[in-house]
Amino acid sequence: MAIEIRDLNVHIKDAHILKHVNLTIPEKQITCIIGPSGCGKSTLLRTMNRLIDSTEGVRLEGKVLVDGADIIGSGAGITELRRRIGLVSQRPCPLPMSIFDNVAYGCRINKMYKRRKGLIYAVQKNLKAVGLWDEVRGRVRTPASRLSIGQQQRLCLARSLAVEPQYILADEATSALDPVSSKTVEDLFVALKRDYTIVMVTHTLHQALRIADNVVFMYLGEIVEAGPAAQVFHNPQQELTRNYLSGVFS
């Protein structure tokens, strides 16, 4: 199993945000985290690559094991961890530079290629991987800010892939996109799970229904139910899960 979370508690100042979370994320599948706003979905996601550390007053207890190594321990290398576990945010955040340089940025920081040919190949490969190459191949030296929002989100995904991560975290990665762009990104994630373990926070039940292999339902900082998507959606074991899926609350 790729990621295993054991008795994880997250406190932010005086608030107990995540409460005794135990969860296993299977390899090379899409796991969708669902639940009402404010239930701790994004906090859980950002704990997996320690981005939660930047939150003022945060305190972590428990274990998050990535390939068997506890990343909560003081010996965890944060820079290497975040290279291995990429994050695609809710709104696309292209860097203020060209399309080419956006994808190449992480490769340069991590000194992945000694020769420019290798860098050029990596940029092309990852733009192709997100279905963007044919749309931008004649203008990769133009500012990324000129791309549409949907294209910018795919560019950010290409930037994450370029540093060769093992895991992709997506925090409501399609919520700012139009339906066509959203479907394009969904299809990309489905294709990418052949090579990556993907964990998505989504506020859209229909999206989770379409693409999830596994579903985690959270409420008030706790995991209420987790398992294969077909089981959680069609035969939920907990009344709270049934109420949420039926629209009693949202």
NORRAHU-V144921 format. One record per residue. N is the residue number from 1. RES is the residue in one small letter. SS is DSSP state (2 for helix, 1 for strand, 0 for the rest). Layout:
n->{N & N}
res->{RES & RES}
ss->{SS & SS}
//
This chain:
n->{1 & 2 & 3 & 4 & 5 & 6 & 7 & 8 & 9 & 10 & 11 & 12 & 13 & 14 & 15 & 16 & 17 & 18 & 19 & 20 & 21 & 22 & 23 & 24 & 25 & 26 & 27 & 28 & 29 & 30 & 31 & 32 & 33 & 34 & 35 & 36 & 37 & 38 & 39 & 40 & 41 & 42 & 43 & 44 & 45 & 46 & 47 & 48 & 49 & 50 & 51 & 52 & 53 & 54 & 55 & 56 & 57 & 58 & 59 & 60 & 61 & 62 & 63 & 64 & 65 & 66 & 67 & 68 & 69 & 70 & 71 & 72 & 73 & 74 & 75 & 76 & 77 & 78 & 79 & 80 & 81 & 82 & 83 & 84 & 85 & 86 & 87 & 88 & 89 & 90 & 91 & 92 & 93 & 94 & 95 & 96 & 97 & 98 & 99 & 100 & 101 & 102 & 103 & 104 & 105 & 106 & 107 & 108 & 109 & 110 & 111 & 112 & 113 & 114 & 115 & 116 & 117 & 118 & 119 & 120 & 121 & 122 & 123 & 124 & 125 & 126 & 127 & 128 & 129 & 130 & 131 & 132 & 133 & 134 & 135 & 136 & 137 & 138 & 139 & 140 & 141 & 142 & 143 & 144 & 145 & 146 & 147 & 148 & 149 & 150 & 151 & 152 & 153 & 154 & 155 & 156 & 157 & 158 & 159 & 160 & 161 & 162 & 163 & 164 & 165 & 166 & 167 & 168 & 169 & 170 & 171 & 172 & 173 & 174 & 175 & 176 & 177 & 178 & 179 & 180 & 181 & 182 & 183 & 184 & 185 & 186 & 187 & 188 & 189 & 190 & 191 & 192 & 193 & 194 & 195 & 196 & 197 & 198 & 199 & 200 & 201 & 202 & 203 & 204 & 205 & 206 & 207 & 208 & 209 & 210 & 211 & 212 & 213 & 214 & 215 & 216 & 217 & 218 & 219 & 220 & 221 & 222 & 223 & 224 & 225 & 226 & 227 & 228 & 229 & 230 & 231 & 232 & 233 & 234 & 235 & 236 & 237 & 238 & 239 & 240 & 241 & 242 & 243 & 244 & 245 & 246 & 247 & 248 & 249 & 250}
res->{m & a & i & e & i & r & d & l & n & v & h & i & k & d & a & h & i & l & k & h & v & n & l & t & i & p & e & k & q & i & t & c & i & i & g & p & s & g & c & g & k & s & t & l & l & r & t & m & n & r & l & i & d & s & t & e & g & v & r & l & e & g & k & v & l & v & d & g & a & d & i & i & g & s & g & a & g & i & t & e & l & r & r & r & i & g & l & v & s & q & r & p & c & p & l & p & m & s & i & f & d & n & v & a & y & g & c & r & i & n & k & m & y & k & r & r & k & g & l & i & y & a & v & q & k & n & l & k & a & v & g & l & w & d & e & v & r & g & r & v & r & t & p & a & s & r & l & s & i & g & q & q & q & r & l & c & l & a & r & s & l & a & v & e & p & q & y & i & l & a & d & e & a & t & s & a & l & d & p & v & s & s & k & t & v & e & d & l & f & v & a & l & k & r & d & y & t & i & v & m & v & t & h & t & l & h & q & a & l & r & i & a & d & n & v & v & f & m & y & l & g & e & i & v & e & a & g & p & a & a & q & v & f & h & n & p & q & q & e & l & t & r & n & y & l & s & g & v & f & s}
ss->{0 & 0 & 1 & 1 & 1 & 1 & 1 & 1 & 1 & 1 & 1 & 1 & 0 & 0 & 1 & 1 & 1 & 1 & 1 & 1 & 1 & 1 & 1 & 1 & 1 & 0 & 0 & 0 & 0 & 1 & 1 & 1 & 1 & 1 & 0 & 0 & 0 & 0 & 0 & 0 & 2 & 2 & 2 & 2 & 2 & 2 & 2 & 0 & 0 & 0 & 2 & 2 & 2 & 2 & 0 & 0 & 0 & 1 & 1 & 1 & 1 & 1 & 1 & 1 & 1 & 1 & 0 & 0 & 1 & 1 & 0 & 0 & 0 & 0 & 0 & 0 & 0 & 2 & 2 & 2 & 2 & 2 & 2 & 2 & 1 & 1 & 1 & 1 & 0 & 0 & 0 & 0 & 0 & 0 & 0 & 0 & 0 & 1 & 2 & 2 & 2 & 2 & 2 & 2 & 2 & 2 & 2 & 2 & 2 & 0 & 0 & 0 & 0 & 0 & 0 & 2 & 2 & 2 & 2 & 2 & 2 & 2 & 2 & 2 & 2 & 2 & 2 & 2 & 2 & 0 & 0 & 0 & 2 & 2 & 2 & 2 & 0 & 0 & 0 & 0 & 0 & 0 & 1 & 2 & 2 & 2 & 0 & 0 & 2 & 2 & 2 & 2 & 2 & 2 & 2 & 2 & 2 & 2 & 2 & 2 & 2 & 2 & 0 & 0 & 0 & 0 & 1 & 1 & 1 & 1 & 1 & 0 & 0 & 0 & 0 & 0 & 0 & 0 & 2 & 2 & 2 & 2 & 2 & 2 & 2 & 2 & 2 & 2 & 2 & 2 & 2 & 2 & 0 & 0 & 0 & 0 & 1 & 1 & 1 & 1 & 1 & 0 & 0 & 0 & 2 & 2 & 2 & 2 & 2 & 2 & 2 & 0 & 0 & 1 & 1 & 1 & 1 & 1 & 1 & 0 & 0 & 1 & 1 & 1 & 1 & 1 & 1 & 1 & 2 & 2 & 2 & 2 & 2 & 2 & 0 & 0 & 0 & 0 & 2 & 2 & 2 & 2 & 2 & 2 & 2 & 0 & 0 & 0 & 0 & 0}
//
